[in-house]
Amino acid sequence: MRRLAESFSGTRLSALSPFLVEKHKQRRLHAGARVRANRELGVLKALFNRVTEWKLYEGENPVCAVKMTKEPRRRLRFLEVEEEAALLAVAKEPVRTLILVGIHCGLRLRSEGLTLRWQDVDLGRRTVTVSAAYAKSGHTRSVPLNSLVWAALERLPRTSGFVFVQRNGRPYTYIRRSFNTACRKAGLTDVTPHTLRHTFATRLIENGVDLRTVQELGGWAKIEMLVRYGHVTTARKAEAVERLAGNSSTGSSTFLTTSEKLRIVDTA
C-alpha cells in the first residue's frame, strides 16, 4: 500500500485508468522490483473488487487491463534432513517446537502456528486441529502428530491458552527474528519460515503420498498448487534410477552427493 500511495495518493478511484496503473508498473520495473510490482497490482485489483462489492465504486477495474510481469522461476527451497538437524540443534524453545510443527505438520507458522491453542492439540489422539478462522483456505483441518512433534509438544509448559508463548506468558505474534538467528547459527541461507511448509510437502510427495492426501494435510485450496513440488523430486528420481546400476552385474552402485542432486534440480 505504501508503494501504491507513492503513485496514487490523493487520486480518486474513478480517476485511475489502465494507463496510470501501467505507468506505476513500469516505474517499479525500472526500480528492479519485478515481483513486488505484481504484488502491488494484485492488492490494487483486490481493492477495486472489494469497493465494487460494497457499492462504493461503479465502473471497470482498471487493473484488469494491465498484464502482470513474468516472474523469474526460482528453485523451490526446502530443507534436507541434515539441515533440519542443524537448525533444531541451535533453535531455542518454543521456536524449536514451532519449527517441528512447520516441517512435520505443514502449518503456516504465522497464521496457523502462532495462533495454535492447547484446546486444538489432542495429545491422546495425536492430532492437531487448525481452525477455519486461521486457515488460509477457510476450512478446518486436522493433522496427525508424528512421534517427534508429539514428544516436543508434550514437553512444552502450559502457561497460557496458546501453545507458543513468550516468557511473559503472552503469545508470540512474530518469530522471524528468532528464526533468522537460528538459521544463521545453523549456517543456512535462503531459508524462511515458509520453507518449512515447502519441506513438509516435498517430503510427503517424495515418500509416495498421493497429492490428494497432501492437499488435505496441508490445507491447500487447489491440488494444482502442489504440482510445483514435483520438480523437486527430480534428484530423487535420478538417485532411484542410479540404484539400478547397483543391481546390475556390469557395474557397482554409485550414489549422488547432495551438491549433485541440487545441480540436477536446478537444470530440471
N, C-alpha and C positions, 0 to 999 in steps of 0.2 A: 504493500500500500504506500510506503514511503516513496518508492521509485515511481509509482504511478502518479503520486502527488507532484513530483518534480515536473511532470509533463502536463498534468490536467488540473492542478489545484486552482479552484475558483471558477472552473468551467462547468456550465450546466450540462447534464447528461444529453439533453436534446441538441447540444452544440457539438457533441463528439461525432465525428464522421470516420468512416474507414480510412480516409486519408490521414487524419490525425493519429489514429491508432497505429497505422503503418509507419508514420513518422517516429512515433515513440519506439516501435520495434527496431527501426533502423538505427536510432540513436543508441539503443542498448547493444545492438550488434557491433556498432563501431567501438563501443567500450569493452568489447570482448565478453559480454555477458549473454552468450547464445542461449544457454539453458535457462538462466534466470528470466530472460525475455519471454520464453514460453510460459513460465510460471506466472509472470505478471499478466500476460494476456489471458491466461486461464482465470485468474482472480477477477479481472475486469469483465470477462464474459459472464462469469457467475454472478457478479454484481448486477449486471443488466438483467439477467434472467430472474433474479430474486425480486428486484423492484418492479419488474413487469408482473410477476405473480401477485405482488402486493397492490397492484393497480396504482402505483406511483409513477409509472412511466408508460408512455404509449409510443410505439414506433419499432423499427427494426433494431436488432442488436448489431451494432457496427463491427464488433469483433468477429462475427461470423464470416465477414467478407475478407478477413485478413488471414493469410496462411501462417501456420506455425513454422518455425525453422526446424530443419532436420538436425537432430541431436546426435553427437558422436556416440558410437557404440563402445561401451567400456566393458572390460572383463568384470563379471559379477564376482564380488569379493565374498569369500566365505572362509571359515576357519578350518584348518587342518586339525587333526586330533592333538598333534604336538603343540600347536599354537593355543588351543583351548587349555591344555595343561599348564602352559606357561602363564596364561592370563589368570587362571584360577589360583595359581601359586602366589601371585602378588596382590590380588584383589582382597580388600578387607570386607568384612561383613557390615551391613547386609548386601553390599553390592555384589559380593561373590555369589550369593544365592540368587540374586536377581539375574546375574549372567547365566547361571544354570537354567533358570526358568526360561530365558530367552532362547537358549540353544536347544533345550530338551522338551520345551512345551510350545515354542513358537510364538510366545506372547510379544506383542509390540510393547517395548519397555515403558515408554512414557504414558501411553493411553490405557494400556491394559495391565502392565506390571505394577506400576507405582500406585494404581488405584485399587489393587487387589486387597480384599478384606479377608480376615480369617474365616468369616462365615461362608466364603467362596471356596475354601480349602477343606477337603474331606480326606484327612489322612487315613481314616478307616477304610474307605472305598478307594483310596489312592486316586483322587481326581481333583482337578482344579477347574472352576467354572468362571468363564468370562461373561459377565452380564451384558445384555444388549445395549445398555446405556453407555458402555465404554468401548464396545466392539465397533470397529470401523464399518463392518458390514451391517450393523444394526441388529444382529441376531445373536442370541445367547448360544454359547458352545461349551462343551466340557472336554477337557483334555486329560488323558490318563497320566499319572505321575510314575516315572520310572524310579528305580531304586536310588539313583543319585539325587534327584530332586526331592524325593520323599524324605530321605535322610537329612538333607540340608534344611528343609522346611521344618522338620521335626525338632531340629536343634535351635531354631530361632526363638528368642523370648517373645512372649505375648504381652507387650506393654501397652498395646493400643488395638483398636479395632482393625487398623491397617496392618498388613503384613510387613511392609518395608517402612520403617520409621527411623527418624534421627535420634540422637542421644536425648534430646529434649522431649521425645515422645511424639513429635509432630511428624506427619507423613512426608516423605520426600515428594517434591514437585519437580525436581531437576537433578539428574545424576551425571550429566555429561562431563563435568569437571573431574569427578572421581573416576569415571570410566576412562577418560583420556589419560589420567595419571597412571592407572593400571596398565593401559596399553603401552605407554611409554616405558614403564618399568619392565614390561614383558618383551620389549623390543619389537612391537607390532606397529605396522604403518598402514594407513588407508583403511582403518577399521573404525566403524561407527556402531552405536547400539543396534542399528537395523541390520548390521552384518550378522548378528546372532540369529535373526529370523531367517536370513538367507541360508545360514548354516543348517538350521532346522529342516528347511525344505529340501536342501541339497542332499543331506544325509538320508532322509526318508526315501527320496527317489533313487539314490544310489543303492539302497538296500532293497530295491524292488517293490516298494509300496506303490500301489496304483494312485494315479493323480486324483481320483475322486476322494479317496481316503485322506490324502494330503490336504486337499481343499477343505474338507470338513474339520480336520485337526487344526489347521492354521487360520480358518475363517476367511479365506479368500472369496470374494464375491463371485468371480468367474474362474472357471477351470483354465481358461486361456491364459490367465495371469501366471500359471505355473510352467508354461512352455519355455520361458526364458531360462529356467533352471536345467533344461535338458542338455544344453551345450556344455554345462559344467562336467557332465559325466563322460565327455569325450575321452579324457585322460584315463578314466577308469575302464572304458571300453577297450582302449589301446592296451591297457595292462591285462585285461581279461584275454584278449587275443594273443598277447605275448606269452601267456601261460601255456598256450598250445605248443609253443616251442619247447617248453619243459617236458611235455608229454611225448615229444617226438624222439625217435631213436637217432635222428640225424644231428641233434644239437642239444646244448644244455640250456637250462632255464635262465633267462635274463629278465630282471625286473627294472622298471623305470624309477628313476630318482624323482624327488619332489620337483626339482627345477625342470626336469624333462617333461613332467606332467603339465606344469604351468605353461611351457612353451607350446605344447600341443593344444591346450585350451585357448591360448592367445591366437593361434592360427586357425582355429576351427570356425 
